[in-house]
Structure formats: structure tokens, C-alpha cells
Amino acid sequence: MHLTEPPQREVRAAYTADTITVYQAYAPEIGLAAAREGRFPGAWKRDRMTWVKPSFLWMMYRCGWATKEGQETVLAVEIERDGFEWALRQACLSSYAPGVHPDRATWKRQLRRSPTRVQWDPERDLRLQPLPYRSLQLGLSGEAARRYADEWTVSVRDVTPLAHRVHALVRDGDLDSATRLLPSERPYPALA
């Protein structure tokens, strides 16, 4: 059997016909309140950039398996696919890319106007080592952040216990059991 490498840049996520799951990590006072209420509390700052990650393992890399200060609570936020796709359509790359942008000044103008940013970072394996392909981070600000928190969010779950269980299995060298616990992420359909 011949296995092919995933495309260099591809959104991989857990999703249904109507929703997609993204991950974020917060301090307990925000994260636990959001999970308890099923939505982001008033203390969540709707006027600043927030980054969502469809990849569970990239989130684990970013938050250190829910051990980094201010990132001790990992949330699985199920949002409407329509909202996610709107955000992707409005996005500008977070860094200048020759060949994508005519020039640096045009990119800077697009970046200032765009309510969302796309950043591609190396995907991670169970040991949080970089893989040769990229994982999406989606930055939401202004209108996009408000819509995310107040319109698109379908549910918010605290998946910190899952993060700790998977991490313990990885530390014990039981990668097969750790893999079985991971959310089922698959390539997200390309936007038309």
C-alpha cells in the first residue's frame, strides 16, 4: 500500500454537515465559564484578535498539553460552518507572500481591512514534533470575533481532561492508545 503525504496546506478538522470544531486555550476563569455557559462570557474580550485552531494536536503544541500559564483550560468550540467559511473568505495571510500579493504595501492594506487572518504553521505529531505539512490557524478580530462569540458558536466543551489523558499516554509511550483518543480530523472541503 502506498501512502501519500497530505497537501502542504490543508484544513483538517472534526466537522459535521453544519459545524466545525476549533480549539482554543484559556485561563480557567474564562475557559471554565465558557464551557459551563456554552458560550463566551462577558469577560471574553470581543474587541481583540482571537486565534482558533482546527487541529487538536496543534492546540496541544501551543498550550503545552494545557500546562502553560493562561492556557490551562482547553476548549473545543463547535461553530457553524457558514461562519467558518465566511471567515476564510474574508481572510488575509498574516505575513507577506510574494506571488500571492502584488507587493508588500497591497498586503498591508489588505491586512488592515480584513477581519480575519490565516496563518499556516507546521502540524504536530503526538510528541508535538513538527510534521512536513502545515496546519491552519485562523485569527478573528472585530466583526469576525464578535460573530464567532455571539452568532457562530453552537457549543463549548472543556476538553482539558482529554488533553491530560492523551498526554499521559504519550509520556508512557502508548502512542496507539493515545491515537485512538484523538478527535477524528479529516480534510475539510475546499471552498468554492
C-alpha positions in Angstrom: 0.0 0.0 0.0 1.4 3.4 -1.0 0.7 6.2 1.4 0.7 9.8 0.1 1.7 12.8 2.0 -1.1 15.3 2.8 -1.0 18.5 0.8 1.4 21.1 2.2 -1.5 23.3 3.3 -4.9 21.7 4.0 -7.5 22.4 6.7 -8.0 19.2 8.7 -10.8 19.3 11.3 -13.5 17.5 13.0 -16.7 18.6 11.3 -20.3 17.7 10.6 -22.7 18.8 7.8 -23.4 22.0 9.7 -20.5 22.6 12.2 -16.7 22.5 12.5 -14.8 22.2 15.8 -12.0 24.6 16.6 -9.8 24.7 19.7 -8.6 27.4 22.0 -6.9 27.5 25.4 -7.7 30.0 28.2 -7.1 30.7 31.8 -9.7 28.8 33.9 -11.7 31.9 34.7 -12.5 32.3 31.0 -12.4 28.7 29.8 -14.4 27.1 32.6 -17.1 29.9 32.4 -17.4 29.4 28.7 -17.7 25.6 29.0 -20.3 26.0 31.8 -22.4 28.6 29.9 -21.9 27.1 26.4 -20.8 30.5 25.1 -18.1 33.0 25.8 -18.7 35.1 28.9 -18.9 38.8 29.1 -15.3 38.9 30.3 -14.1 37.5 27.0 -12.7 40.4 25.0 -14.7 40.7 21.8 -12.6 43.6 20.6 -9.2 41.8 20.3 -7.8 39.3 17.9 -8.5 35.7 18.9 -6.9 32.6 17.2 -8.8 29.4 16.6 -7.2 26.1 15.5 -9.0 23.2 13.9 -6.1 20.9 14.8 -6.2 19.3 18.3 -2.5 18.4 18.2 -1.5 21.9 17.1 -3.5 23.3 20.0 -1.7 20.8 22.3 1.6 22.1 21.0 0.5 25.7 21.5 -0.8 25.2 25.1 1.8 22.6 26.2 -0.9 20.0 26.9 -2.8 22.6 28.9 0.1 23.4 31.2 1.2 26.9 30.0 0.1 29.7 32.2 -3.1 31.3 31.0 -3.8 28.2 28.8 -4.7 25.7 31.4 -8.3 25.1 30.0 -8.6 23.7 26.5 -11.9 24.3 24.8 -13.5 22.5 21.8 -15.7 25.2 20.2 -18.2 23.9 17.8 -19.1 26.7 15.3 -21.3 27.0 12.3 -19.6 26.0 9.1 -21.2 29.0 7.4 -19.4 31.3 9.8 -16.1 29.5 9.5 -16.3 29.7 5.7 -17.3 33.4 5.9 -14.1 34.0 8.0 -12.0 32.1 5.5 -13.4 34.1 2.6 -12.6 37.4 4.4 -9.1 36.4 5.4 -5.7 37.8 4.6 -2.5 35.9 5.1 -0.8 37.0 8.3 2.5 37.5 6.5 3.5 38.9 3.1 3.8 36.2 0.4 5.5 37.2 -2.9 3.4 35.8 -5.7 0.2 35.9 -3.7 0.3 39.7 -3.0 1.4 42.1 -5.8 3.6 44.0 -3.3 4.1 44.5 0.4 2.0 47.7 0.5 -1.0 46.0 -1.0 -0.7 43.2 1.5 -0.5 45.7 4.4 -3.7 47.4 3.2 -5.5 44.1 2.9 -4.3 43.1 6.4 -5.6 46.3 7.9 -9.0 45.9 6.3 -9.5 42.2 6.8 -11.4 41.0 9.9 -9.6 37.6 9.7 -6.1 36.3 9.2 -4.8 33.0 8.0 -1.5 31.6 9.3 -0.1 28.2 8.3 2.2 26.5 10.9 3.8 23.1 10.9 1.3 20.4 12.0 2.4 18.4 15.0 2.5 14.7 15.8 1.7 13.1 19.2 5.1 14.0 20.5 4.4 17.6 19.3 7.2 17.4 16.8 6.7 19.3 13.5 5.4 17.4 10.5 6.3 18.3 6.9 2.9 19.9 6.2 1.0 22.9 7.6 -2.0 23.4 9.9 -4.3 26.3 9.8 -4.6 29.0 12.5 -7.4 31.5 11.9 -7.2 34.9 13.6 -10.5 36.6 14.2 -10.8 40.3 15.0 -13.5 43.0 15.0 -16.7 41.8 13.3 -15.3 38.3 13.0 -14.5 37.9 16.7 -18.0 39.2 17.7 -19.7 36.9 15.2 -17.6 33.9 16.5 -18.6 34.5 20.1 -22.2 35.7 19.7 -23.5 34.1 16.5 -21.5 31.1 15.2 -20.8 29.3 18.5 -23.0 26.2 18.8 -21.4 24.6 21.8 -18.3 24.9 24.0 -16.8 21.9 25.7 -13.9 21.7 28.1 -11.5 19.1 26.7 -8.8 19.6 29.2 -9.3 16.1 30.7 -8.9 14.6 27.2 -5.6 16.6 26.7 -4.3 15.3 30.0 -5.3 11.7 29.2 -3.6 11.8 25.8 -0.5 13.5 27.2 -0.2 10.8 29.9 -0.4 8.0 27.3 2.2 9.8 25.2 4.5 10.1 28.2 4.1 6.4 28.9 4.9 5.6 25.3 1.5 4.2 24.5 1.0 6.1 21.2 -1.6 3.6 19.8 -3.9 4.2 22.8 -3.2 8.0 22.6 -4.1 8.0 18.8 -7.4 6.2 19.5 -8.4 9.1 21.8 -7.7 11.9 19.3 -10.6 13.7 17.7 -11.3 12.4 14.2 -10.0 15.1 11.9 -10.2 14.8 8.2 -9.6 17.2 5.2 -12.1 20.0 5.2 -13.9 20.5 1.8 -12.3 23.2 -0.3 -14.3 26.4 -0.6 -15.9 27.1 -4.0 
